[in-house]
Amino acid sequence: MKLARFTREGRVYAGIVEGQRIHQIKGTILDAPEPSGQVFDLSSVKLLPPCEPSKIIVVGLNYLSHISEGKRTPPDEPIILLKAQTSVIGHMDPIVIPHVDHLTHYEGELIVVIGKTCKAVGRQDALDYVFGYTCGNDVSDRTIQRKDLQWTRAKSFDTFCPLGPVIETGIGDPSALRVRTIVNGQVRQDAPTSDLLFDVPALIQATSAVMSLFPGDIIMTGTPGGVGPIVPGDTVEVSIEGIGTLTNPVVAR
């Protein structure tokens, strides 16, 4: 099931996306879906970020292809950091580059959306806490990232966390997907999630061992090789089979 948040006539709703239509549901996107009877064309609504995370967990260096292109050593355990909540934007919202003289990169990723509170969850139970999956782009200012000892500032500018367009709740095996990033019509990243160094259950186990995860929180699972620059005027698409395509234009601040 593909679920989305949207706004229409100044009010925010949740709905089930079927083709080019969205069926409004009662309550929030995280509630059990109960149709309201209202149906709209997707073209008549504005899609919002599909969730409102209290925490955005970023996992660094989690594809061997990305580790190799950066000439780094594979980590022994997941590299976990945080991205600011204010960096979240939705499908078709612009990525705003604050420093056009800096090197800014796209990072297409599979995003895990947590469905219920979990703490110190074992690997065998980890997927029971997943609500669904969406597409994401961990936009990063490499100029700042290379100066700082940690990466939060480089990844937390407003608009640096595009998410969407929907949350797919029907994915049973997150290791059987394909992540593609397309810039101006050219494929820049293309890799299966089976290439993750630490898979989704391992990431939930490692993260929940440190902090409690709440419904709507997200884990950005890492980006494959092929990262590269974006500049104002570009259009970035992150496409994951079974979920959809997240599209964002790039502009200057």
LINRACOR-V516268 format. One record per pair of residues at least 12 apart in sequence whose C-alpha atoms are under 6 Angstrom apart, sorted by the first residue. I is the first residue (numbers start at 1). J is the second residue. If there is no record, write none. Layout:
# LINRACOR-V516268
i = <I | I>
j = <J | J>
This chain:
# LINRACOR-V516268
i = <1 | 1 | 1 | 2 | 2 | 2 | 2 | 2 | 3 | 3 | 3 | 3 | 3 | 4 | 4 | 5 | 5 | 6 | 6 | 6 | 7 | 8 | 14 | 14 | 20 | 21 | 21 | 21 | 22 | 22 | 23 | 24 | 24 | 24 | 48 | 49 | 49 | 49 | 49 | 50 | 50 | 51 | 52 | 53 | 53 | 54 | 55 | 56 | 56 | 56 | 57 | 57 | 57 | 58 | 58 | 58 | 58 | 59 | 59 | 59 | 59 | 60 | 60 | 62 | 62 | 62 | 63 | 63 | 63 | 65 | 65 | 66 | 66 | 83 | 83 | 84 | 86 | 87 | 87 | 87 | 87 | 87 | 87 | 88 | 88 | 88 | 89 | 89 | 90 | 90 | 90 | 91 | 91 | 91 | 91 | 92 | 92 | 93 | 94 | 94 | 94 | 95 | 95 | 96 | 96 | 96 | 97 | 97 | 98 | 102 | 103 | 103 | 103 | 104 | 104 | 104 | 104 | 104 | 105 | 105 | 105 | 105 | 105 | 106 | 107 | 107 | 107 | 107 | 107 | 108 | 108 | 108 | 108 | 108 | 109 | 109 | 109 | 109 | 110 | 110 | 111 | 111 | 111 | 111 | 111 | 111 | 112 | 112 | 112 | 113 | 113 | 113 | 113 | 113 | 113 | 114 | 114 | 114 | 114 | 114 | 114 | 115 | 115 | 115 | 115 | 116 | 116 | 116 | 117 | 117 | 117 | 118 | 118 | 119 | 119 | 120 | 120 | 121 | 122 | 123 | 123 | 123 | 126 | 132 | 132 | 132 | 133 | 133 | 134 | 134 | 135 | 135 | 136 | 136 | 137 | 137 | 138 | 139 | 140 | 140 | 141 | 164 | 165 | 168 | 175 | 175 | 177 | 177 | 178 | 178 | 178 | 178 | 178 | 179 | 179 | 180 | 180 | 181 | 181 | 182 | 182 | 183 | 183 | 184 | 188 | 189 | 232 | 232 | 232 | 233 | 234 | 234 | 235 | 235 | 235 | 236>
j = <168 | 169 | 170 | 16 | 17 | 166 | 167 | 168 | 15 | 16 | 17 | 166 | 167 | 50 | 166 | 48 | 50 | 46 | 47 | 48 | 46 | 45 | 28 | 29 | 42 | 40 | 41 | 42 | 39 | 40 | 39 | 36 | 38 | 39 | 90 | 89 | 90 | 163 | 164 | 164 | 166 | 216 | 216 | 216 | 217 | 217 | 217 | 82 | 83 | 218 | 81 | 82 | 219 | 80 | 81 | 82 | 220 | 79 | 80 | 221 | 222 | 79 | 222 | 196 | 197 | 222 | 196 | 197 | 224 | 224 | 225 | 224 | 225 | 152 | 156 | 156 | 158 | 156 | 157 | 158 | 159 | 160 | 161 | 159 | 161 | 162 | 159 | 162 | 162 | 163 | 164 | 164 | 165 | 246 | 247 | 247 | 248 | 248 | 248 | 249 | 250 | 159 | 250 | 251 | 252 | 253 | 252 | 253 | 253 | 143 | 141 | 142 | 143 | 140 | 141 | 142 | 229 | 230 | 139 | 140 | 228 | 229 | 230 | 139 | 137 | 138 | 139 | 223 | 227 | 136 | 137 | 181 | 223 | 238 | 136 | 137 | 222 | 223 | 135 | 221 | 133 | 134 | 135 | 136 | 219 | 220 | 133 | 218 | 219 | 131 | 132 | 133 | 216 | 217 | 218 | 129 | 130 | 131 | 215 | 216 | 217 | 129 | 130 | 131 | 215 | 129 | 214 | 215 | 213 | 214 | 215 | 212 | 213 | 208 | 212 | 208 | 209 | 205 | 205 | 201 | 202 | 205 | 201 | 167 | 168 | 169 | 167 | 168 | 164 | 167 | 163 | 164 | 162 | 163 | 161 | 162 | 161 | 160 | 154 | 155 | 154 | 246 | 246 | 243 | 193 | 194 | 192 | 193 | 191 | 192 | 193 | 240 | 241 | 191 | 240 | 238 | 239 | 237 | 238 | 236 | 237 | 235 | 236 | 235 | 226 | 226 | 250 | 251 | 252 | 250 | 249 | 250 | 248 | 249 | 250 | 248>
